[in-house]
Amino acid sequence: MAPRKQRARKTFAAELAALHDLPLSELKERWSDLYGSAAPPGMSRNILVRAIVYQLQERAFGGLGPSTRRRLEAKGPVDGRQRATRLRA
């Protein structure tokens, strides 16, 4: 494995391990650092950790491939309000 990938894996693993011990206030700060905005109010600790892990993973190993992005975009916009409306109908 290339040295750069090894460093990325080690950094990711270290950050992942540290997340579970962070207080909620620090998780929200980490969210802000990664996403560039405040964490949504009322978001559970579990969801915060999952979203942070996803963002760290994406930065360390890369995001979705172009073909996957196209397929998802073809499905339409992802808007929680629209999805909730469809589920209730």
C-alpha angles and dihedrals in degrees: 000000000000116000091240092056091046090054091048091052093048093047092047092048092049093049091046092052092048095051095071092059097048119107117240092257091058092046088056090050090050089050090052091050092051102038100031094233140071118280112260111267115258095020110150122242090244093056092044091054093047093050092047091049091050092051092047091048092049092051094046100043106015134263133262118320121251094255092051091048091051092050092050093046090051088059090065137248121328107227119156092215093053092046093048090051092053092048093053095050 
